[in-house]
Structure formats: structure tokens, C-alpha cells
Amino acid sequence: MNPAAEVLYEVRGAVAVITINRPEQLNAINNAVCEQLTAALRRFDADDALRVAILTAAGNRAFSAGRDLKEVAGGAKRPPIPVIGETVEVNKPVIAAVNGTAVGGGWIFAQMCDVCIAADHAKFGIAEAKVGRGLHWTPPLVHMVGSRIALELMITGKTIDAQRALAIGFVNRVVPLVELMPAAFALADEIIACAPLSVANARQMVRHAMNMGVDAALAEGEKLAAKLYESEDAREGPRAFKEKRKPVWKGR
């Protein structure tokens, strides 16, 4: 791990910890963060030994203050912000551990992860309307929190606290800052204890449910489940239950 990198990558067991490392700049997203975060997510996805990633940031002030507007104002060519499922494909769960303010691109990073744990002092906001930027990335948010709440956040640019983010369904859990990473690792352990094919199936079904009507998503779910039930893990689960032991998942 290079401590001078803009994005740090660390492996702990079956978990990859990916850390945005610009605390003095409130972890603003510059070109280097875009490139290095994309590489880190691809590295995680390609490593079969890893089951879960945790995306967090250095310091305790900001998860990310969004796009580095100083770099934008300087006319630098901007690579796209890496967004899971859009600009970079990740086929395993990613947990957002939000350690402070998450606005603009920071909100996007929290939104793109499968689940989100926030420190109790964290703030969330969609600031694009205040700085004249686009909101093309917000359709998934409408599914997550509903159209009225999403629109209010988008057209006011206001920030909300962690408890409000929890109440509207954007955040899964709120914990004190000192408990943030332990809570993220505990959640990762819960996911790792489950069958990897079932976890992948769950992620696919949520995606289909967001993209399709109910009937179409149910039909697609039947196809996905049929493949799952033919796997070795599908036989291992009931066998382990019968033998009163922990299952040994093979992911196949």
C-alpha cells in the first residue's frame, strides 16, 4: 500500500478496504482519484479471494466533498467519476463507510454502493444545482427514496444529517465514528458467511427490480434461481444444516 496514493488499497482477509486519501482537500474527487478508484474497484472485482469491499475515506471531516472544482476551473480534462454499474462493473458487494460529509460526487459514491453505514456526524447533500452541474446520475436515487424526497434534495441542494438519511432509506445504519469501520467489517463478515452465489443473485435481483416492471423482474428471477439451484453450494447449504455445521461455500 502506497501511503502517498490518492486512493489506498488494503486487503484484510476476504475484504478489500478502498480509501480515498485526500483528507486536506476534503477527499475531493480529482483526476487521480477517478483513475485510481476505478483501478481499485477493478482489482477487487478480479480477485476471487475477495468477497466484499469497503469504500471509505481518510480523516473524519469528509467522505468526499465531490468533484474537485479547482481542477475543473483550471480547464483540466476530466475522466468520468467511477460509478459501479455504469462506468465500472463490480460483481461483488461494496459497503460505503461514510466518515463525514458526502456531497455531490461523495453522495454518488455512497449511492452506488450496495449498502451504506454512516458515522453519526456525517452530512449528505446533492449540491449540483448550486454550482450549475448535471444530475444525470440520480435515477437510481428516485427508486431508493421516492420521487418527492429525491426532487427536494436535487432542487434545493441542501444537506441532511445521517439520521435523516437513515429515515429516508438512503443509509442502512448510523453509528458513532469510532464504531464506523468495526460496523463495516461486521457487516462484511455477515455477507461473507452467506453463499456467494446467493449474494450475487440478490444483487442481480435488486438491479432487475429497479430496471424492470414487477412481472418482468419475477420472470428474470426464475431464470437466475434455476441456475443457482444447480450449483454445488445449493446442495451444500441444506447438507450443512442437516449436519449441524457451518457450510463450506465454494462459489460454484
Backbone bond lengths (Angstrom), bond angles and torsions (degrees), N, CA, C in turn:
res aa  C-N    CA-C-N  psi(-1)  N-CA   C-N-CA  omega(-1)  CA-C   N-CA-C  phi
1 M - - - 1.463 - - 1.518 109.45 -
2 N 1.325 117.17 125.87 1.461 122.82 178.90 1.523 109.47 -90.69
3 P 1.355 118.28 109.40 1.470 119.51 -175.73 1.521 113.70 -66.23
4 A 1.344 117.20 -14.34 1.462 120.45 179.59 1.528 112.24 -90.52
5 A 1.326 116.96 -6.30 1.466 120.10 -178.05 1.525 110.89 -67.15
6 E 1.323 115.50 153.94 1.462 120.81 177.24 1.530 111.30 -73.72
7 V 1.335 116.57 -24.58 1.468 122.82 175.94 1.524 107.45 -132.73
8 L 1.317 116.48 124.10 1.462 121.94 -179.66 1.517 109.83 -95.43
9 Y 1.335 115.32 148.60 1.467 120.98 -179.44 1.524 107.72 -133.78
10 E 1.333 115.91 122.69 1.459 121.62 -178.39 1.521 109.23 -136.56
11 V 1.317 116.26 139.26 1.461 121.41 177.79 1.520 109.47 -107.28
12 R 1.328 115.95 128.15 1.470 122.20 175.13 1.516 107.54 -127.78
13 G 1.316 116.29 100.25 1.453 120.40 -176.22 1.516 110.13 64.55
14 A 1.328 116.42 -122.90 1.463 121.44 179.83 1.524 112.18 -96.62
15 V 1.343 116.48 16.04 1.465 121.58 -176.31 1.525 109.95 -117.61
16 A 1.311 116.92 132.91 1.460 122.61 171.13 1.526 108.41 -99.79
17 V 1.325 116.51 128.09 1.461 121.53 176.16 1.528 107.57 -104.68
18 I 1.325 116.12 117.64 1.457 122.80 -178.02 1.525 107.39 -112.24
19 T 1.340 116.37 120.01 1.463 121.10 -171.88 1.523 111.30 -122.83
20 I 1.325 116.69 120.96 1.464 120.63 172.01 1.529 107.27 -71.04
21 N 1.340 116.76 127.32 1.458 120.63 -165.72 1.532 112.61 -122.39
22 R 1.345 115.25 60.88 1.466 120.79 174.38 1.543 108.73 -133.03
23 P 1.325 117.79 56.98 1.471 119.35 -173.00 1.520 113.89 -60.30
24 E 1.335 118.57 -33.47 1.462 120.35 -179.11 1.522 111.73 -69.96
25 Q 1.326 116.53 -22.88 1.468 121.99 177.11 1.527 111.49 -103.32
26 L 1.334 116.48 22.20 1.461 122.99 -178.53 1.535 111.06 55.75
27 N 1.331 114.59 32.68 1.473 122.03 178.40 1.526 112.41 53.50
28 A 1.340 114.62 36.59 1.462 120.57 176.43 1.528 109.96 -62.70
29 I 1.311 115.98 150.06 1.465 122.27 -171.82 1.530 109.47 -92.12
30 N 1.331 116.01 101.46 1.455 120.13 174.77 1.529 109.34 -98.90
31 N 1.314 116.70 -175.74 1.461 119.97 -178.39 1.518 112.32 -60.60
32 A 1.336 116.13 -39.45 1.462 119.92 -178.96 1.525 111.26 -63.99
33 V 1.339 117.05 -40.14 1.472 120.17 177.51 1.528 109.87 -62.45
34 C 1.316 117.02 -44.45 1.470 120.35 179.29 1.522 110.76 -57.14
35 E 1.317 116.75 -49.07 1.463 121.10 -176.62 1.529 111.59 -67.93
36 Q 1.339 116.32 -45.33 1.460 119.58 -175.83 1.527 112.14 -73.56
37 L 1.331 117.71 -34.62 1.462 119.84 177.68 1.524 110.29 -68.69
38 T 1.316 117.36 -40.31 1.466 120.58 175.45 1.519 110.42 -58.39
39 A 1.331 116.80 -45.76 1.464 121.16 179.63 1.524 111.35 -63.58
40 A 1.346 117.01 -40.12 1.468 120.92 -179.67 1.523 111.27 -65.05
41 L 1.329 117.15 -43.01 1.467 120.37 179.51 1.528 110.87 -64.79
42 R 1.319 117.05 -40.05 1.456 120.26 177.90 1.522 111.44 -67.22
43 R 1.324 116.28 -37.91 1.472 120.59 177.29 1.525 110.38 -61.70
44 F 1.332 116.28 -45.16 1.462 120.41 177.67 1.521 111.30 -60.76
45 D 1.316 116.73 -47.05 1.463 120.96 -176.53 1.521 111.75 -62.84
46 A 1.337 117.42 -32.84 1.464 121.58 -175.93 1.521 113.47 -82.47
47 D 1.336 117.34 -12.99 1.471 120.90 -175.63 1.531 109.52 -93.23
48 D 1.321 116.66 107.89 1.465 121.23 -176.82 1.527 112.89 -67.59
49 A 1.325 117.72 -16.70 1.465 120.95 179.87 1.526 111.52 -79.21
50 L 1.313 117.26 -13.53 1.463 121.08 -177.54 1.513 110.83 -101.12
51 R 1.333 116.70 138.65 1.455 121.70 -176.23 1.521 113.62 -111.40
52 V 1.333 116.71 -30.99 1.461 121.69 -175.07 1.524 108.80 -142.05
53 A 1.328 117.19 146.07 1.466 121.72 171.27 1.524 109.10 -116.70
54 I 1.316 115.71 147.97 1.465 122.66 172.82 1.522 106.95 -116.13
55 L 1.329 116.59 122.15 1.458 121.94 176.50 1.522 108.56 -101.71
56 T 1.338 116.55 121.23 1.453 121.00 179.89 1.522 108.65 -142.36
57 A 1.336 117.41 -165.97 1.455 120.85 -178.19 1.522 109.72 -146.97
58 A 1.323 115.39 159.64 1.459 121.02 -178.17 1.528 110.69 -77.04
59 G 1.330 114.82 150.96 1.461 120.63 178.61 1.508 112.60 81.40
60 N 1.335 115.73 -172.73 1.469 120.17 -179.27 1.523 113.04 -127.85
61 R 1.356 116.04 12.20 1.464 119.07 -178.41 1.523 111.74 -96.18
62 A 1.337 116.72 -40.70 1.464 118.65 -172.94 1.520 112.05 -145.47
63 F 1.310 115.10 135.59 1.467 122.35 166.52 1.529 107.46 -72.51
64 S 1.301 116.37 -50.29 1.465 122.95 166.87 1.519 109.07 -170.51
65 A 1.339 114.92 135.16 1.464 120.81 177.06 1.516 111.76 -85.05
66 G 1.324 117.25 9.25 1.456 120.57 178.23 1.509 112.63 95.03
67 R 1.327 115.83 -166.11 1.461 121.36 -178.08 1.535 110.68 -58.57
68 D 1.330 115.92 139.26 1.456 121.69 178.52 1.531 108.21 -71.38
69 L 1.339 116.40 97.52 1.469 121.01 -173.94 1.528 112.11 -69.99
70 K 1.334 118.08 -23.65 1.463 119.67 174.98 1.525 110.23 -64.85
71 E 1.329 115.61 -40.75 1.462 119.68 177.76 1.530 109.99 -67.55
72 V 1.331 116.28 -40.14 1.468 120.66 178.22 1.522 110.51 -62.77
73 A 1.337 116.63 -44.70 1.465 120.84 -178.83 1.520 111.88 -63.89
74 G 1.347 116.11 -26.77 1.451 120.30 179.14 1.509 113.87 -77.18
75 G 1.313 116.91 -3.66 1.459 121.27 176.29 1.510 114.91 83.64
76 A 1.345 117.29 12.78 1.459 119.84 -179.70 1.524 110.79 -66.25
77 K 1.322 115.62 143.31 1.458 120.15 175.81 1.518 108.44 -66.66
78 R 1.326 116.82 133.20 1.462 120.76 -171.75 1.523 111.76 -110.13
79 P 1.338 118.11 119.54 1.460 119.04 170.22 1.521 109.11 -71.84
80 P 1.333 118.68 157.32 1.469 119.71 -179.79 1.523 111.70 -66.10
81 I 1.321 115.36 145.98 1.464 119.37 172.59 1.525 108.11 -63.74
82 P 1.330 118.61 129.36 1.468 119.15 179.84 1.523 111.20 -66.14
83 V 1.306 115.91 125.17 1.463 121.91 179.23 1.524 107.55 -128.07
84 I 1.315 116.48 119.95 1.463 121.40 -179.61 1.522 109.45 -60.15
85 G 1.322 116.08 130.40 1.456 121.48 -179.94 1.511 113.56 89.64
86 E 1.327 117.02 -8.12 1.466 120.95 178.69 1.528 110.50 -121.76
87 T 1.333 117.06 -69.10 1.464 119.83 -179.24 1.516 112.96 -95.62
88 V 1.322 117.86 -16.11 1.468 121.49 177.95 1.529 108.65 -143.54
89 E 1.319 115.80 135.15 1.467 120.72 -177.38 1.524 109.59 -96.34
90 V 1.316 116.20 129.02 1.464 122.51 175.93 1.514 107.21 -132.40
91 N 1.319 116.22 126.61 1.464 121.04 -173.00 1.524 113.51 -107.17
92 K 1.329 116.04 16.15 1.465 121.61 178.00 1.524 108.70 -133.86
93 P 1.333 118.49 159.72 1.460 120.48 -174.69 1.523 113.68 -65.57
94 V 1.326 114.82 142.10 1.459 122.46 174.33 1.526 107.92 -124.88
95 I 1.327 115.98 129.01 1.463 122.88 179.15 1.520 108.53 -103.16
96 A 1.324 117.81 129.26 1.462 121.51 171.53 1.521 108.22 -87.75
97 A 1.333 116.72 125.94 1.467 122.44 173.77 1.528 106.17 -112.20
98 V 1.320 116.09 95.22 1.468 122.47 -170.02 1.520 109.36 -86.85
99 N 1.323 115.58 110.77 1.461 122.26 -171.53 1.521 114.17 -97.45
100 G 1.331 117.10 6.03 1.457 119.93 -179.56 1.518 109.45 176.98
101 T 1.320 116.94 -150.67 1.455 122.25 -176.71 1.529 111.67 -62.51
102 A 1.326 116.02 133.39 1.472 122.00 177.42 1.521 107.27 -130.24
103 V 1.321 116.57 99.30 1.459 120.69 -179.57 1.526 109.46 -126.47
104 G 1.339 115.85 154.35 1.458 119.89 179.00 1.517 111.27 56.60
105 G 1.335 115.58 -119.27 1.466 120.05 178.32 1.514 112.69 -60.53
106 G 1.344 117.41 -28.35 1.468 120.34 175.52 1.520 111.26 -65.34
107 W 1.351 115.84 -39.16 1.467 119.75 174.14 1.529 109.33 -62.45
108 I 1.343 117.17 -43.42 1.472 120.47 179.75 1.520 110.56 -57.25
109 F 1.327 117.01 -44.96 1.463 120.25 -179.23 1.530 111.17 -61.92
110 A 1.330 117.25 -41.66 1.469 120.00 177.69 1.522 110.42 -65.98
111 Q 1.335 116.08 -39.21 1.463 121.46 -178.10 1.525 112.08 -67.09
112 M 1.334 117.71 -37.81 1.464 120.52 -173.22 1.521 112.71 -74.21
113 C 1.335 117.25 -19.41 1.464 120.10 -179.10 1.529 110.18 -75.80
114 D 1.321 115.87 159.74 1.459 120.38 -176.21 1.525 112.00 -71.00
115 V 1.309 116.59 -39.41 1.468 121.72 176.70 1.521 107.94 -139.35
116 C 1.319 116.15 161.54 1.460 120.60 -174.71 1.518 110.44 -138.32
117 I 1.331 115.28 125.69 1.464 122.20 172.64 1.521 106.86 -112.91
118 A 1.329 117.10 134.09 1.458 120.61 -176.58 1.519 111.23 -122.59
119 A 1.333 115.92 142.42 1.458 120.48 168.63 1.524 108.63 -67.80
120 D 1.327 115.91 150.53 1.469 118.97 -172.20 1.528 113.59 -68.18
121 H 1.333 118.83 -13.23 1.464 120.61 177.75 1.531 112.00 -96.72
122 A 1.319 117.73 0.67 1.464 121.24 -175.93 1.532 111.29 -65.55
123 K 1.316 115.00 150.04 1.463 122.71 175.05 1.524 108.18 -126.10
124 F 1.324 116.27 146.79 1.461 121.65 -178.58 1.521 109.22 -128.39
125 G 1.334 116.56 140.05 1.449 118.88 177.84 1.520 112.34 -161.55
126 I 1.339 114.92 151.99 1.464 122.21 175.71 1.531 105.46 -110.22
127 A 1.325 115.77 96.62 1.464 120.70 -169.68 1.522 113.96 -93.48
128 E 1.333 117.96 3.05 1.465 120.56 -172.41 1.527 113.67 -55.44
129 A 1.335 117.81 -40.98 1.463 119.93 -177.84 1.526 111.98 -64.42
130 K 1.327 117.16 -23.92 1.463 120.84 -178.93 1.530 112.50 -80.17
131 V 1.335 116.69 -18.31 1.469 119.86 -178.51 1.525 111.56 -123.32
132 G 1.337 116.46 14.80 1.455 120.61 173.37 1.509 115.67 71.22
133 R 1.336 116.94 33.91 1.456 120.36 -178.93 1.532 110.58 -109.86
134 G 1.337 116.34 164.54 1.452 121.67 -173.90 1.516 113.72 -81.44
135 L 1.333 115.84 163.87 1.467 122.82 -176.95 1.530 110.69 -125.99
136 H 1.317 115.99 34.73 1.464 121.32 -176.08 1.523 113.19 -65.14
137 W 1.332 116.83 -18.55 1.466 121.94 -174.84 1.531 113.05 -90.16
138 T 1.320 118.31 3.05 1.470 120.98 -171.11 1.530 117.21 -86.92
139 P 1.353 121.81 -12.45 1.468 118.02 -179.02 1.529 115.52 -51.38
140 P 1.359 120.18 -41.36 1.475 117.19 177.54 1.524 113.20 -61.48
141 L 1.335 116.31 -29.04 1.464 120.11 -179.51 1.517 111.47 -64.04
142 V 1.334 116.99 -36.13 1.467 120.59 179.03 1.520 110.12 -59.76
143 H 1.341 116.96 -40.37 1.466 120.89 177.21 1.530 111.13 -66.93
144 M 1.324 116.20 -35.30 1.462 119.95 -175.16 1.520 112.72 -73.27
145 V 1.347 117.71 -42.59 1.463 120.01 -171.39 1.513 114.19 -122.22
146 G 1.338 118.35 -6.89 1.459 121.49 -178.76 1.526 111.51 95.73
147 S 1.326 114.89 154.80 1.460 120.16 -171.37 1.526 113.49 -67.63
148 R 1.316 118.38 -38.52 1.464 120.20 -175.43 1.529 111.02 -68.19
149 I 1.329 116.18 -46.02 1.462 119.48 -179.52 1.522 110.20 -67.72
150 A 1.336 116.40 -42.54 1.464 119.79 179.85 1.526 110.41 -60.17
151 L 1.318 117.09 -45.54 1.458 120.32 -177.85 1.533 111.18 -65.34
152 E 1.317 117.27 -41.44 1.468 119.85 177.68 1.518 111.12 -58.20
153 L 1.322 116.21 -45.11 1.462 119.99 179.47 1.523 111.35 -63.42
154 M 1.332 116.32 -39.47 1.465 120.53 -175.93 1.522 112.72 -72.29
155 I 1.338 118.28 -39.01 1.473 119.20 -173.00 1.525 113.42 -93.78
156 T 1.335 117.67 -4.57 1.461 120.21 174.87 1.523 112.27 -107.19
157 G 1.334 116.79 -26.08 1.459 120.09 -177.60 1.522 113.55 68.41
158 K 1.330 117.30 12.54 1.458 119.57 -176.57 1.533 111.21 -76.83
159 T 1.309 115.84 159.39 1.457 121.03 176.51 1.529 109.76 -99.64
160 I 1.321 114.56 153.58 1.461 121.52 175.83 1.520 108.67 -125.37
161 D 1.325 116.29 154.93 1.457 118.50 -179.97 1.526 110.53 -85.59
162 A 1.323 115.50 173.92 1.464 120.97 -174.52 1.524 111.81 -61.79
163 Q 1.324 117.23 -38.02 1.459 119.40 -178.94 1.526 111.65 -66.88
164 R 1.343 116.69 -36.79 1.470 119.51 175.88 1.524 110.00 -67.45
165 A 1.335 117.12 -40.58 1.463 120.79 177.17 1.526 110.89 -61.29
166 L 1.322 116.82 -35.69 1.460 121.18 175.86 1.527 110.29 -67.58
167 A 1.316 117.12 -42.59 1.461 121.53 -176.37 1.526 112.09 -65.09
168 I 1.331 117.83 -33.68 1.469 119.74 -178.57 1.524 112.24 -89.35
169 G 1.328 117.18 -1.32 1.458 120.13 175.40 1.514 115.13 90.11
170 F 1.341 117.60 10.67 1.462 119.69 178.14 1.522 111.32 -81.75
171 V 1.319 116.95 -30.21 1.464 123.83 -179.06 1.524 108.52 -114.31
172 N 1.343 116.11 141.57 1.469 120.87 179.12 1.521 112.85 -84.16
173 R 1.349 116.04 -41.09 1.463 120.35 -176.28 1.526 108.81 -145.71
174 V 1.337 115.97 149.37 1.458 122.52 173.62 1.519 108.06 -122.95
175 V 1.332 115.95 129.83 1.464 120.99 -177.07 1.523 109.34 -138.16
176 P 1.330 118.65 159.85 1.472 119.74 172.16 1.533 110.03 -59.29
177 L 1.324 116.14 152.70 1.463 120.55 -176.16 1.523 112.47 -54.15
178 V 1.342 117.16 -41.40 1.471 119.85 -177.00 1.526 111.74 -65.60
179 E 1.326 116.58 -19.04 1.466 120.35 -179.69 1.527 112.99 -99.26
180 L 1.341 117.06 0.89 1.462 120.10 -172.73 1.529 112.68 -61.80
181 M 1.309 117.90 -55.86 1.463 119.65 -177.59 1.526 111.97 -69.80
182 P 1.354 119.57 -40.56 1.472 117.89 173.42 1.532 112.69 -56.84
183 A 1.341 116.74 -39.35 1.468 119.52 178.71 1.520 110.74 -66.83
184 A 1.333 117.16 -38.64 1.463 120.28 178.52 1.524 111.15 -65.37
185 F 1.331 116.84 -41.83 1.465 119.76 178.05 1.528 111.41 -67.94
186 A 1.332 116.89 -36.53 1.468 119.61 177.54 1.521 110.61 -63.09
187 L 1.330 116.73 -41.62 1.458 120.11 177.62 1.527 110.42 -66.30
188 A 1.327 117.03 -40.30 1.462 120.37 176.86 1.526 110.47 -59.41
189 D 1.333 117.13 -41.64 1.469 120.65 179.04 1.528 111.15 -62.96
190 E 1.334 116.77 -38.00 1.463 120.09 177.83 1.523 110.72 -62.89
191 I 1.333 116.33 -40.16 1.465 120.54 179.31 1.521 110.37 -68.64
192 I 1.339 116.28 -43.40 1.464 121.13 -178.18 1.526 111.46 -62.86
193 A 1.331 116.91 -30.31 1.464 120.21 179.76 1.528 112.04 -69.58
194 C 1.319 117.38 -16.08 1.464 121.39 -178.82 1.523 110.89 -91.21
195 A 1.322 115.67 162.77 1.466 121.28 -179.35 1.523 109.91 -65.68
196 P 1.334 118.37 125.42 1.464 120.23 -176.52 1.519 114.10 -59.99
197 L 1.333 117.95 -34.58 1.461 119.53 178.52 1.524 111.21 -68.83
198 S 1.316 116.76 -35.58 1.466 119.99 177.22 1.526 111.04 -68.86
199 V 1.333 116.16 -37.83 1.466 120.27 176.80 1.528 109.93 -62.86
200 A 1.335 115.89 -45.48 1.467 119.89 178.01 1.520 110.99 -61.78
201 N 1.339 116.98 -39.38 1.456 122.04 178.65 1.523 110.76 -62.70
202 A 1.325 116.64 -41.33 1.467 120.86 179.80 1.528 110.90 -62.97
203 R 1.336 116.79 -43.19 1.465 120.41 179.26 1.534 110.63 -62.95
204 Q 1.333 115.68 -41.47 1.468 119.68 178.96 1.525 111.01 -63.87
205 M 1.330 116.61 -41.28 1.459 119.82 -177.38 1.521 111.68 -66.56
206 V 1.322 117.41 -38.40 1.467 119.84 177.13 1.518 109.42 -63.66
207 R 1.322 116.64 -42.51 1.473 120.24 178.93 1.526 110.67 -61.74
208 H 1.326 116.83 -45.74 1.467 120.24 179.60 1.529 110.96 -63.52
209 A 1.331 116.50 -40.19 1.465 120.13 -179.28 1.519 111.37 -62.85
210 M 1.341 117.05 -33.22 1.458 120.97 179.03 1.524 111.75 -76.44
211 N 1.333 116.52 -31.46 1.465 120.69 -173.51 1.526 114.18 -93.39
212 M 1.340 117.32 -19.05 1.460 121.08 -173.85 1.523 110.66 -122.99
213 G 1.319 115.70 170.60 1.455 121.10 167.89 1.523 109.93 -73.17
214 V 1.314 117.48 168.40 1.457 121.70 -175.98 1.524 111.62 -60.18
215 D 1.315 117.94 -47.08 1.463 120.64 -176.99 1.528 111.19 -62.82
216 A 1.321 117.12 -44.06 1.467 120.84 -179.96 1.527 110.52 -64.60
217 A 1.333 117.45 -40.29 1.457 120.98 179.49 1.524 111.18 -66.25
218 L 1.332 117.04 -38.59 1.468 120.19 177.62 1.522 110.64 -64.17
219 A 1.327 117.42 -41.37 1.462 120.77 179.22 1.521 110.75 -64.38
220 E 1.331 116.71 -42.06 1.463 119.95 178.15 1.521 110.39 -65.89
221 G 1.331 116.52 -36.92 1.461 120.85 178.01 1.516 112.81 -61.30
222 E 1.320 117.05 -37.60 1.464 120.94 177.20 1.527 110.81 -61.02
223 K 1.325 117.04 -41.07 1.468 120.88 179.29 1.524 111.07 -65.89
224 L 1.324 116.16 -44.29 1.463 120.16 -179.85 1.522 111.35 -64.89
225 A 1.334 116.47 -41.23 1.461 120.35 -179.20 1.523 111.79 -65.95
226 A 1.320 116.75 -35.93 1.464 120.29 179.78 1.520 110.87 -60.19
227 K 1.324 117.02 -41.30 1.471 120.87 177.49 1.522 110.98 -67.41
228 L 1.330 115.64 -40.01 1.461 120.56 -179.09 1.526 111.28 -61.79
229 Y 1.334 117.22 -42.59 1.460 121.00 -175.82 1.527 113.30 -70.44
230 E 1.329 117.07 -12.51 1.458 120.95 176.45 1.527 112.55 -88.47
231 S 1.329 117.86 -2.91 1.468 121.72 -174.20 1.521 112.35 -81.81
232 E 1.332 115.14 162.08 1.465 120.92 175.19 1.531 110.71 -63.52
233 D 1.318 116.02 -38.91 1.468 119.53 -179.09 1.525 112.05 -62.98
234 A 1.329 117.32 -32.86 1.466 120.59 178.67 1.527 110.85 -64.00
235 R 1.319 116.51 -29.58 1.476 119.97 176.58 1.530 110.95 -84.63
236 E 1.324 116.45 -33.25 1.457 120.75 -178.38 1.522 112.16 -66.27
237 G 1.337 118.04 -37.85 1.459 120.53 -178.07 1.520 113.57 -58.31
238 P 1.339 119.03 -56.01 1.470 120.27 177.99 1.530 112.93 -62.64
239 R 1.346 116.14 -35.60 1.461 119.39 179.71 1.523 110.98 -64.13
240 A 1.348 116.61 -43.88 1.459 120.67 178.77 1.524 110.88 -64.93
241 F 1.332 116.97 -38.26 1.464 120.74 177.82 1.524 110.33 -62.08
242 K 1.328 116.23 -44.07 1.465 121.11 -179.81 1.524 111.14 -63.92
243 E 1.341 115.87 -38.35 1.465 120.76 -176.99 1.526 112.68 -88.40
244 K 1.319 116.80 2.60 1.462 123.33 176.54 1.533 111.83 56.10
245 R 1.325 115.09 51.86 1.463 121.41 178.15 1.526 108.79 -140.36
246 K 1.326 115.16 167.96 1.460 119.47 176.21 1.531 109.52 -74.16
247 P 1.300 117.79 137.63 1.471 119.63 178.24 1.526 111.44 -68.59
248 V 1.302 115.09 149.88 1.466 122.10 175.03 1.522 106.53 -107.93
249 W 1.320 115.69 100.46 1.467 120.03 -175.64 1.527 110.78 -80.96
250 K 1.319 116.38 138.54 1.457 121.90 177.73 1.526 112.88 -113.15
251 G 1.314 115.85 -9.96 1.454 118.77 179.40 1.515 113.59 69.25
252 R 1.325 114.83 27.95 1.476 118.94 178.61 1.529 109.69 -152.82
